[in-house]
């Protein structure tokens, strides 16, 4: 049976350059390999990976997948490509190096016997990507009789050769166990308690887009929990130690996967830490353990060295001795200046940090702005649960979820591993959810030492570049780190956003979507476009908004913000401790001009939380402890409000003099029955506690303030907000 490649597979494909084409070559010509023409197939360009679902056959099953592949004759030069057919955990077939003029190589891989529901077709560059026009041709499913159902099993990874406590890559053994569990249709993957090491050489190289990251061509995946159903990974308190730049955990194209009692860390973190030994008006002296954080000094500049990587520095984070708090008013300190060895582990930096309040004993985290790989990726997955999973370090987000639904995180979190003496964890957000739906639940977790937010939930919208005709738009992924992944699939709902005012508009139905390259998409709708849609507006997926429960967590000692929510579904923030989150504790955002992260909030409850000394540094959109800050270009032209129905009640604020609540374009805000205890721990801002810019229907009542005082309308800064819209105790 000939393979019918779904349109979704082309949209989900990762391709280094150009468009993935059906029945045509990369250059939009007839498919041709070794002088032979082919009517059907896929034309792509290395490096690329195309996910291919295995069809369900009534009364039968797919027993094998067959076809051929090679470098297309239509290239202008000599290409070199290696083709691989992969399951979610292993390479099933590899072509070796293929070049233009070579005849197509045939392949056949078992499907039913391997329990596969998805295959992954990867064409990888060998030398460079010049002229690597790659064709998959004559693709076919071989059908057999329907087989018996296998019973789920308990797989002990020790039986597959996985050994704790040895400095040898455990990836291949673990992946063999995963493949065996897939063949059985699910079950338990049992990992005897221990410390296990993983290296890039034994990882499964895959290629796919990850939102809000640097988009390397290949992601070495050490633990691919991919194409699995009904699987529980029982870590039994084990520690997985990773080496080099890799993705530790991937949960993709799976349903009902649970990971329990497992810790993830890197032996050599991607960021380096040093202790300040002295400061003066010209120099800062630090001590860096060169064994833990290898480096060299080149042209009097830092070059930090890891396993398979070398990185300069671009900035620094400063953590206070004893408390672990980010030092007030330091934010992210940009620097890449003069360094001189002093002797032993000590170095002298030509850098006056005394004026920034940094003292001997404080810790500096030396870092850059790169985000190669998250610690855990959840992609096209349903019903994923992480129970007592600790992510101690990452080279990007600690956890990134996209195009997934129903995710639960209970216990664990992103925090410093005992005994490491570190102060820093994730290189960006602790958890980040882009275009997800269903319910996100995060409970009883600890988040500390992150570069950014403990949780960030949003939709990714695309900028409209051109109205092609009455049904068709040319759209663009607008941020370089948020490109390529499938924002829209045929049949899904699309919502229009007025670019200047950020107001959500009508919805339509996607008839087709064609990804012409990693940054652009042609979208055709079933219905005519709404009137007035134009270049400069934006579109988001109206089917992918999640509800959120963020409850009984601890967020502390991180920069930027504590939490960020941009979704119209219900958001509950309850019973959390926000302790020295150095920016705003809670941000309700939304934009169509920077990151293009959208989803206006319609129902938010913030209650029974404790806020301790937030806003010790200033960051984007962090104008108050609770900041409601959609980025609206033309606020005065809005006919409606962006966020609405925000209840802030029964919270405790232990804070120095900073604004409590800031809001732009919001209506129906209630700040009621809260307790505010002022202190003098940090220098106050001298601003009014409540600040509203084009807001309506605000109630500030029943709050207790220490030292005692009664708020009046004079305690509000009002911009384009009539005083009559603010109802206060007076």
C-alpha angles and dihedrals in degrees: 000000000000115000114252103206109215117232087235090064091060091049091048093048121111113217128173095222139001131358132321106232134200116226090350134086126249088267091051093253134120113296110256131172125176091348094307121117123222126199097200135039145077125290115206142149128239130282094046141129124198120193112218121191118217109237123237112240120204109236093001145044141230108262099178145005118224138179145108138259142192147141113296117249091224096078120116093223146013112303127189121204137166114208122207133184108205141185117210091275111024147026108259096184136003128193099205117224114334128189138187114289095028114121118252116274117229123222140183125189130183115248111172093040089055094047092238125172093166137032128196121215110203127186109187130194114243105191105359135325097264112133092345094153104164127195131196108195143176091020113182142168118224111215127212138169119296110267133215123277115259121222120245112253144200109243117197106204091212088072088061093054100266108152127188124220099026127111093234128111110268093184099096093049093048092048090051088055091049091051090050091051090050090053088055092051096246141316137135127329104204119200116191110230112271147097114286127189126216129190135189093245092067096041126108108251111224134167124216139128120266117195119241095013140102097266103229111191095241130034113200101215116201101183109027109186088181131149092009132139128197098359130152119195109204109198096180090210095309125159119223110203116198129202128205127355107324142132103252098196131021123181105183137157088359138125131209097005118161127189117194138186099355133135125207124199143148119240090215107032119222088238128057129223131205135180119234111237100176141356134194138161093286111022143038118204119206138180117221122184099231093198092057095036109027116201144152132212113236119181087346091301130114119256110181116205129211136164103298096349142083121191136179120213130254105172147005138223120208123213124192121244113253099003101052089221118147103253111259118264094006099102108163109338113211114217142139102163144140118321128186127184112237100184137290109008094334126111134181117224119199089227130115105220095154090087089055091060095253115150138186110286095033118121126237119204111207112207148147130222097253120124108188103159138359120234092238128014124197110190130169088346132139130207099006119174129190111189117186092342114156121203105193101173139009139175091227131354111357089225126012121184124185137167088004137119139213106016124177127192115183122174122340113064135162111314145132116285113239115253096024095094089216126144101193132069125163124033091219133353119357090222127008127184119193121180096348130146142189113048129332112199122185115175139166094357131140121227119183143150096019126153089227144000128346088223132006119184121182149129119251112231128195127224117242108235100174142002098226097184140328092296105024136078133185106217134183138210098236106197118063092224095050105057141122106016116120106270091166133029126183113280095027125119121255123203123204121223124198102235101211096042099028090223115153113238138183126328131231138182123257111236096178139350126197121192104213091182137340091283105039137060132186108212123191119191132211089228131047115271115266115260116270098024108144146160109292093043122102141223132214135183108263092195095061110069119120132206114231136213113187105176140162095355131140119229115183147152098011133128129236109020139341098224136357125197129184109163134110093221122090117296121195119187105180140161096357130144115225102190118179096333090169096219129037115324093219128021127184103196141166134168147168098194111056121021090359092227110158145167116121114231115242103172124022127165118191110180145150093010126139119223117195120188101323121169097049087143133029124244137161114302094359099122095140141008086268108032124187101191121158111173103240118177096195106028095164092056094059116116093189138028122260102217125031145171101036117168119192109180144151094009128142119225115193099182149140118241105302132124114281099200133019123177139180122190098351134135136194098028119169122193101179142154095002126146118226119192112186123208138176097233093123137016110280126234096230092226133130115272094232124046124178129182114189097338134144142202101020124173123192107177145141096019123148118218128195121231083039119257139142119235120225135181087275087072090064127083105212125195117176086342118113115228087233088069092062117077114191144167105261 
